[in-house]
């Protein structure tokens, strides 16, 4: 539980949320996640295959 698969819409990378690089953007208070492959920020959740 809690291991969510993500997919980068920019390069097609797939992996677990825990693998993503995270930075805390103080301006908005949101945590932004980055693709470890291309550095893209367009990361989507993949629906579990269950």
mmCIF file of the N, C-alpha and C atoms, coordinates in Angstrom:
data_MODEL
# 
_entry.id   MODEL 
# 
loop_
_atom_site.group_PDB 
_atom_site.id 
_atom_site.type_symbol 
_atom_site.label_atom_id 
_atom_site.label_alt_id 
_atom_site.label_comp_id 
_atom_site.label_asym_id 
_atom_site.label_entity_id 
_atom_site.label_seq_id 
_atom_site.pdbx_PDB_ins_code 
_atom_site.Cartn_x 
_atom_site.Cartn_y 
_atom_site.Cartn_z 
_atom_site.occupancy 
_atom_site.B_iso_or_equiv 
_atom_site.pdbx_formal_charge 
_atom_site.auth_seq_id 
_atom_site.auth_comp_id 
_atom_site.auth_asym_id 
_atom_site.auth_atom_id 
_atom_site.pdbx_PDB_model_num 
ATOM 1   N N  . UNK A 1 1  ? 0.844  -1.201 0.000   1.00 0.00 ? 1  UNK A N  1 
ATOM 2   C CA . UNK A 1 1  ? 0.000  0.000  0.000   1.00 0.00 ? 1  UNK A CA 1 
ATOM 3   C C  . UNK A 1 1  ? 0.883  1.256  0.000   1.00 0.00 ? 1  UNK A C  1 
ATOM 4   N N  . UNK A 1 2  ? 0.406  2.269  -0.642  1.00 0.00 ? 2  UNK A N  1 
ATOM 5   C CA . UNK A 1 2  ? 1.118  3.539  -0.619  1.00 0.00 ? 2  UNK A CA 1 
ATOM 6   C C  . UNK A 1 2  ? 2.192  3.668  -1.697  1.00 0.00 ? 2  UNK A C  1 
ATOM 7   N N  . UNK A 1 3  ? 2.439  2.572  -2.426  1.00 0.00 ? 3  UNK A N  1 
ATOM 8   C CA . UNK A 1 3  ? 3.423  2.650  -3.507  1.00 0.00 ? 3  UNK A CA 1 
ATOM 9   C C  . UNK A 1 3  ? 2.691  2.950  -4.808  1.00 0.00 ? 3  UNK A C  1 
ATOM 10  N N  . UNK A 1 4  ? 2.589  4.220  -5.135  1.00 0.00 ? 4  UNK A N  1 
ATOM 11  C CA . UNK A 1 4  ? 1.835  4.625  -6.315  1.00 0.00 ? 4  UNK A CA 1 
ATOM 12  C C  . UNK A 1 4  ? 2.750  4.712  -7.526  1.00 0.00 ? 4  UNK A C  1 
ATOM 13  N N  . UNK A 1 5  ? 2.330  4.089  -8.611  1.00 0.00 ? 5  UNK A N  1 
ATOM 14  C CA . UNK A 1 5  ? 3.093  4.184  -9.848  1.00 0.00 ? 5  UNK A CA 1 
ATOM 15  C C  . UNK A 1 5  ? 2.804  5.509  -10.535 1.00 0.00 ? 5  UNK A C  1 
ATOM 16  N N  . UNK A 1 6  ? 3.848  6.107  -11.055 1.00 0.00 ? 6  UNK A N  1 
ATOM 17  C CA . UNK A 1 6  ? 3.741  7.380  -11.750 1.00 0.00 ? 6  UNK A CA 1 
ATOM 18  C C  . UNK A 1 6  ? 4.253  7.223  -13.172 1.00 0.00 ? 6  UNK A C  1 
ATOM 19  N N  . UNK A 1 7  ? 3.783  8.108  -14.037 1.00 0.00 ? 7  UNK A N  1 
ATOM 20  C CA . UNK A 1 7  ? 4.290  8.127  -15.408 1.00 0.00 ? 7  UNK A CA 1 
ATOM 21  C C  . UNK A 1 7  ? 4.541  9.567  -15.820 1.00 0.00 ? 7  UNK A C  1 
ATOM 22  N N  . UNK A 1 8  ? 5.714  9.802  -16.397 1.00 0.00 ? 8  UNK A N  1 
ATOM 23  C CA . UNK A 1 8  ? 6.035  11.125 -16.916 1.00 0.00 ? 8  UNK A CA 1 
ATOM 24  C C  . UNK A 1 8  ? 5.407  11.288 -18.291 1.00 0.00 ? 8  UNK A C  1 
ATOM 25  N N  . UNK A 1 9  ? 4.589  12.328 -18.454 1.00 0.00 ? 9  UNK A N  1 
ATOM 26  C CA . UNK A 1 9  ? 3.927  12.570 -19.731 1.00 0.00 ? 9  UNK A CA 1 
ATOM 27  C C  . UNK A 1 9  ? 4.895  13.133 -20.771 1.00 0.00 ? 9  UNK A C  1 
ATOM 28  N N  . UNK A 1 10 ? 6.061  13.581 -20.322 1.00 0.00 ? 10 UNK A N  1 
ATOM 29  C CA . UNK A 1 10 ? 7.014  14.185 -21.250 1.00 0.00 ? 10 UNK A CA 1 
ATOM 30  C C  . UNK A 1 10 ? 7.935  13.162 -21.901 1.00 0.00 ? 10 UNK A C  1 
ATOM 31  N N  . UNK A 1 11 ? 8.421  12.180 -21.111 1.00 0.00 ? 11 UNK A N  1 
ATOM 32  C CA . UNK A 1 11 ? 9.378  11.223 -21.682 1.00 0.00 ? 11 UNK A CA 1 
ATOM 33  C C  . UNK A 1 11 ? 8.911  9.779  -21.592 1.00 0.00 ? 11 UNK A C  1 
ATOM 34  N N  . UNK A 1 12 ? 7.813  9.543  -20.866 1.00 0.00 ? 12 UNK A N  1 
ATOM 35  C CA . UNK A 1 12 ? 7.282  8.193  -20.795 1.00 0.00 ? 12 UNK A CA 1 
ATOM 36  C C  . UNK A 1 12 ? 7.866  7.343  -19.676 1.00 0.00 ? 12 UNK A C  1 
ATOM 37  N N  . UNK A 1 13 ? 8.735  7.949  -18.852 1.00 0.00 ? 13 UNK A N  1 
ATOM 38  C CA . UNK A 1 13 ? 9.302  7.223  -17.708 1.00 0.00 ? 13 UNK A CA 1 
ATOM 39  C C  . UNK A 1 13 ? 8.193  6.738  -16.790 1.00 0.00 ? 13 UNK A C  1 
ATOM 40  N N  . UNK A 1 14 ? 8.387  5.537  -16.238 1.00 0.00 ? 14 UNK A N  1 
ATOM 41  C CA . UNK A 1 14 ? 7.445  5.023  -15.251 1.00 0.00 ? 14 UNK A CA 1 
ATOM 42  C C  . UNK A 1 14 ? 8.207  4.533  -14.038 1.00 0.00 ? 14 UNK A C  1 
ATOM 43  N N  . UNK A 1 15 ? 7.633  4.729  -12.871 1.00 0.00 ? 15 UNK A N  1 
ATOM 44  C CA . UNK A 1 15 ? 8.268  4.254  -11.653 1.00 0.00 ? 15 UNK A CA 1 
ATOM 45  C C  . UNK A 1 15 ? 7.400  4.557  -10.456 1.00 0.00 ? 15 UNK A C  1 
ATOM 46  N N  . UNK A 1 16 ? 7.929  4.246  -9.282  1.00 0.00 ? 16 UNK A N  1 
ATOM 47  C CA . UNK A 1 16 ? 7.196  4.491  -8.055  1.00 0.00 ? 16 UNK A CA 1 
ATOM 48  C C  . UNK A 1 16 ? 7.384  5.925  -7.602  1.00 0.00 ? 16 UNK A C  1 
ATOM 49  N N  . UNK A 1 17 ? 6.380  6.432  -6.906  1.00 0.00 ? 17 UNK A N  1 
ATOM 50  C CA . UNK A 1 17 ? 6.427  7.804  -6.419  1.00 0.00 ? 17 UNK A CA 1 
ATOM 51  C C  . UNK A 1 17 ? 7.671  8.054  -5.568  1.00 0.00 ? 17 UNK A C  1 
ATOM 52  N N  . UNK A 1 18 ? 8.104  7.025  -4.835  1.00 0.00 ? 18 UNK A N  1 
ATOM 53  C CA . UNK A 1 18 ? 9.262  7.161  -3.952  1.00 0.00 ? 18 UNK A CA 1 
ATOM 54  C C  . UNK A 1 18 ? 10.552 7.445  -4.725  1.00 0.00 ? 18 UNK A C  1 
ATOM 55  N N  . UNK A 1 19 ? 10.571 7.115  -6.014  1.00 0.00 ? 19 UNK A N  1 
ATOM 56  C CA . UNK A 1 19 ? 11.770 7.317  -6.824  1.00 0.00 ? 19 UNK A CA 1 
ATOM 57  C C  . UNK A 1 19 ? 11.884 8.747  -7.350  1.00 0.00 ? 19 UNK A C  1 
ATOM 58  N N  . UNK A 1 20 ? 10.791 9.489  -7.284  1.00 0.00 ? 20 UNK A N  1 
ATOM 59  C CA . UNK A 1 20 ? 10.776 10.825 -7.863  1.00 0.00 ? 20 UNK A CA 1 
ATOM 60  C C  . UNK A 1 20 ? 11.569 11.811 -7.018  1.00 0.00 ? 20 UNK A C  1 
ATOM 61  N N  . UNK A 1 21 ? 12.178 12.758 -7.692  1.00 0.00 ? 21 UNK A N  1 
ATOM 62  C CA . UNK A 1 21 ? 12.842 13.851 -7.001  1.00 0.00 ? 21 UNK A CA 1 
ATOM 63  C C  . UNK A 1 21 ? 11.781 14.852 -6.569  1.00 0.00 ? 21 UNK A C  1 
ATOM 64  N N  . UNK A 1 22 ? 11.885 15.316 -5.323  1.00 0.00 ? 22 UNK A N  1 
ATOM 65  C CA . UNK A 1 22 ? 10.892 16.263 -4.819  1.00 0.00 ? 22 UNK A CA 1 
ATOM 66  C C  . UNK A 1 22 ? 11.578 17.531 -4.337  1.00 0.00 ? 22 UNK A C  1 
ATOM 67  N N  . UNK A 1 23 ? 10.934 18.653 -4.598  1.00 0.00 ? 23 UNK A N  1 
ATOM 68  C CA . UNK A 1 23 ? 11.372 19.909 -4.016  1.00 0.00 ? 23 UNK A CA 1 
ATOM 69  C C  . UNK A 1 23 ? 10.159 20.575 -3.403  1.00 0.00 ? 23 UNK A C  1 
ATOM 70  N N  . UNK A 1 24 ? 10.383 21.297 -2.330  1.00 0.00 ? 24 UNK A N  1 
ATOM 71  C CA . UNK A 1 24 ? 9.280  21.993 -1.688  1.00 0.00 ? 24 UNK A CA 1 
ATOM 72  C C  . UNK A 1 24 ? 9.279  23.433 -2.177  1.00 0.00 ? 24 UNK A C  1 
ATOM 73  N N  . UNK A 1 25 ? 8.272  23.776 -2.968  1.00 0.00 ? 25 UNK A N  1 
ATOM 74  C CA . UNK A 1 25 ? 8.170  25.122 -3.526  1.00 0.00 ? 25 UNK A CA 1 
ATOM 75  C C  . UNK A 1 25 ? 7.490  26.034 -2.513  1.00 0.00 ? 25 UNK A C  1 
ATOM 76  N N  . UNK A 1 26 ? 8.290  26.870 -1.846  1.00 0.00 ? 26 UNK A N  1 
ATOM 77  C CA . UNK A 1 26 ? 7.773  27.711 -0.771  1.00 0.00 ? 26 UNK A CA 1 
ATOM 78  C C  . UNK A 1 26 ? 6.759  28.740 -1.261  1.00 0.00 ? 26 UNK A C  1 
ATOM 79  N N  . UNK A 1 27 ? 6.895  29.183 -2.499  1.00 0.00 ? 27 UNK A N  1 
ATOM 80  C CA . UNK A 1 27 ? 6.015  30.220 -3.023  1.00 0.00 ? 27 UNK A CA 1 
ATOM 81  C C  . UNK A 1 27 ? 4.551  29.782 -3.002  1.00 0.00 ? 27 UNK A C  1 
ATOM 82  N N  . UNK A 1 28 ? 4.303  28.534 -3.392  1.00 0.00 ? 28 UNK A N  1 
ATOM 83  C CA . UNK A 1 28 ? 2.926  28.053 -3.460  1.00 0.00 ? 28 UNK A CA 1 
ATOM 84  C C  . UNK A 1 28 ? 2.582  27.137 -2.296  1.00 0.00 ? 28 UNK A C  1 
ATOM 85  N N  . UNK A 1 29 ? 3.614  26.660 -1.593  1.00 0.00 ? 29 UNK A N  1 
ATOM 86  C CA . UNK A 1 29 ? 3.376  25.724 -0.508  1.00 0.00 ? 29 UNK A CA 1 
ATOM 87  C C  . UNK A 1 29 ? 3.125  24.310 -0.996  1.00 0.00 ? 29 UNK A C  1 
ATOM 88  N N  . UNK A 1 30 ? 3.247  24.106 -2.301  1.00 0.00 ? 30 UNK A N  1 
ATOM 89  C CA . UNK A 1 30 ? 3.030  22.784 -2.885  1.00 0.00 ? 30 UNK A CA 1 
ATOM 90  C C  . UNK A 1 30 ? 4.365  22.058 -3.031  1.00 0.00 ? 30 UNK A C  1 
ATOM 91  N N  . UNK A 1 31 ? 4.312  20.740 -2.931  1.00 0.00 ? 31 UNK A N  1 
ATOM 92  C CA . UNK A 1 31 ? 5.500  19.941 -3.206  1.00 0.00 ? 31 UNK A CA 1 
ATOM 93  C C  . UNK A 1 31 ? 5.476  19.560 -4.679  1.00 0.00 ? 31 UNK A C  1 
ATOM 94  N N  . UNK A 1 32 ? 6.502  19.966 -5.395  1.00 0.00 ? 32 UNK A N  1 
ATOM 95  C CA . UNK A 1 32 ? 6.585  19.679 -6.826  1.00 0.00 ? 32 UNK A CA 1 
ATOM 96  C C  . UNK A 1 32 ? 7.434  18.438 -7.037  1.00 0.00 ? 32 UNK A C  1 
ATOM 97  N N  . UNK A 1 33 ? 6.963  17.527 -7.868  1.00 0.00 ? 33 UNK A N  1 
ATOM 98  C CA . UNK A 1 33 ? 7.739  16.333 -8.172  1.00 0.00 ? 33 UNK A CA 1 
ATOM 99  C C  . UNK A 1 33 ? 8.301  16.414 -9.576  1.00 0.00 ? 33 UNK A C  1 
ATOM 100 N N  . UNK A 1 34 ? 9.498  15.862 -9.740  1.00 0.00 ? 34 UNK A N  1 
ATOM 101 C CA . UNK A 1 34 ? 10.207 15.918 -11.011 1.00 0.00 ? 34 UNK A CA 1 
ATOM 102 C C  . UNK A 1 34 ? 10.527 14.514 -11.485 1.00 0.00 ? 34 UNK A C  1 
ATOM 103 N N  . UNK A 1 35 ? 10.468 14.315 -12.783 1.00 0.00 ? 35 UNK A N  1 
ATOM 104 C CA . UNK A 1 35 ? 10.873 13.046 -13.377 1.00 0.00 ? 35 UNK A CA 1 
ATOM 105 C C  . UNK A 1 35 ? 12.383 12.868 -13.218 1.00 0.00 ? 35 UNK A C  1 
ATOM 106 N N  . UNK A 1 36 ? 12.842 11.711 -12.694 1.00 0.00 ? 36 UNK A N  1 
ATOM 107 C CA . UNK A 1 36 ? 14.283 11.488 -12.528 1.00 0.00 ? 36 UNK A CA 1 
ATOM 108 C C  . UNK A 1 36 ? 15.012 11.315 -13.865 1.00 0.00 ? 36 UNK A C  1 
ATOM 109 N N  . UNK A 1 37 ? 14.271 11.030 -14.932 1.00 0.00 ? 37 UNK A N  1 
ATOM 110 C CA . UNK A 1 37 ? 14.887 10.835 -16.246 1.00 0.00 ? 37 UNK A CA 1 
ATOM 111 C C  . UNK A 1 37 ? 15.103 12.152 -16.980 1.00 0.00 ? 37 UNK A C  1 
ATOM 112 N N  . UNK A 1 38 ? 14.011 12.899 -17.177 1.00 0.00 ? 38 UNK A N  1 
ATOM 113 C CA . UNK A 1 38 ? 14.103 14.094 -18.023 1.00 0.00 ? 38 UNK A CA 1 
ATOM 114 C C  . UNK A 1 38 ? 13.924 15.395 -17.236 1.00 0.00 ? 38 UNK A C  1 
ATOM 115 N N  . UNK A 1 39 ? 13.543 15.270 -15.956 1.00 0.00 ? 39 UNK A N  1 
ATOM 116 C CA . UNK A 1 39 ? 13.349 16.467 -15.154 1.00 0.00 ? 39 UNK A CA 1 
ATOM 117 C C  . UNK A 1 39 ? 12.006 17.134 -15.376 1.00 0.00 ? 39 UNK A C  1 
ATOM 118 N N  . UNK A 1 40 ? 11.142 16.488 -16.167 1.00 0.00 ? 40 UNK A N  1 
ATOM 119 C CA . UNK A 1 40 ? 9.828  17.054 -16.449 1.00 0.00 ? 40 UNK A CA 1 
ATOM 120 C C  . UNK A 1 40 ? 8.938  17.062 -15.218 1.00 0.00 ? 40 UNK A C  1 
ATOM 121 N N  . UNK A 1 41 ? 7.962  17.960 -15.208 1.00 0.00 ? 41 UNK A N  1 
ATOM 122 C CA . UNK A 1 41 ? 7.075  18.079 -14.050 1.00 0.00 ? 41 UNK A CA 1 
ATOM 123 C C  . UNK A 1 41 ? 5.673  17.568 -14.333 1.00 0.00 ? 41 UNK A C  1 
ATOM 124 N N  . UNK A 1 42 ? 5.449  17.043 -15.543 1.00 0.00 ? 42 UNK A N  1 
ATOM 125 C CA . UNK A 1 42 ? 4.110  16.555 -15.886 1.00 0.00 ? 42 UNK A CA 1 
ATOM 126 C C  . UNK A 1 42 ? 4.002  15.076 -15.527 1.00 0.00 ? 42 UNK A C  1 
ATOM 127 N N  . UNK A 1 43 ? 3.859  14.806 -14.221 1.00 0.00 ? 43 UNK A N  1 
ATOM 128 C CA . UNK A 1 43 ? 3.827  13.439 -13.717 1.00 0.00 ? 43 UNK A CA 1 
ATOM 129 C C  . UNK A 1 43 ? 2.390  13.066 -13.378 1.00 0.00 ? 43 UNK A C  1 
ATOM 130 N N  . UNK A 1 44 ? 1.936  11.947 -13.921 1.00 0.00 ? 44 UNK A N  1 
ATOM 131 C CA . UNK A 1 44 ? 0.567  11.491 -13.692 1.00 0.00 ? 44 UNK A CA 1 
ATOM 132 C C  . UNK A 1 44 ? 0.567  10.175 -12.928 1.00 0.00 ? 44 UNK A C  1 
ATOM 133 N N  . UNK A 1 45 ? -0.505 9.958  -12.155 1.00 0.00 ? 45 UNK A N  1 
ATOM 134 C CA . UNK A 1 45 ? -0.691 8.665  -11.509 1.00 0.00 ? 45 UNK A CA 1 
ATOM 135 C C  . UNK A 1 45 ? -1.114 7.631  -12.543 1.00 0.00 ? 45 UNK A C  1 
ATOM 136 N N  . UNK A 1 46 ? -0.590 6.424  -12.394 1.00 0.00 ? 46 UNK A N  1 
ATOM 137 C CA . UNK A 1 46 ? -1.077 5.308  -13.198 1.00 0.00 ? 46 UNK A CA 1 
ATOM 138 C C  . UNK A 1 46 ? -2.086 4.540  -12.366 1.00 0.00 ? 46 UNK A C  1 
ATOM 139 N N  . UNK A 1 47 ? -3.180 4.134  -12.991 1.00 0.00 ? 47 UNK A N  1 
ATOM 140 C CA . UNK A 1 47 ? -4.164 3.341  -12.270 1.00 0.00 ? 47 UNK A CA 1 
ATOM 141 C C  . UNK A 1 47 ? -3.580 1.969  -11.973 1.00 0.00 ? 47 UNK A C  1 
ATOM 142 N N  . UNK A 1 48 ? -3.776 1.471  -10.757 1.00 0.00 ? 48 UNK A N  1 
ATOM 143 C CA . UNK A 1 48 ? -3.282 0.130  -10.435 1.00 0.00 ? 48 UNK A CA 1 
ATOM 144 C C  . UNK A 1 48 ? -3.925 -0.924 -11.330 1.00 0.00 ? 48 UNK A C  1 
ATOM 145 N N  . UNK A 1 49 ? -3.156 -1.920 -11.692 1.00 0.00 ? 49 UNK A N  1 
ATOM 146 C CA . UNK A 1 49 ? -3.639 -2.961 -12.601 1.00 0.00 ? 49 UNK A CA 1 
ATOM 147 C C  . UNK A 1 49 ? -4.368 -4.054 -11.837 1.00 0.00 ? 49 UNK A C  1 
ATOM 148 N N  . UNK A 1 50 ? -5.117 -3.683 -10.823 1.00 0.00 ? 50 UNK A N  1 
ATOM 149 C CA . UNK A 1 50 ? -5.847 -4.662 -10.029 1.00 0.00 ? 50 UNK A CA 1 
ATOM 150 C C  . UNK A 1 50 ? -7.309 -4.432 -10.235 1.00 0.00 ? 50 UNK A C  1 
# 
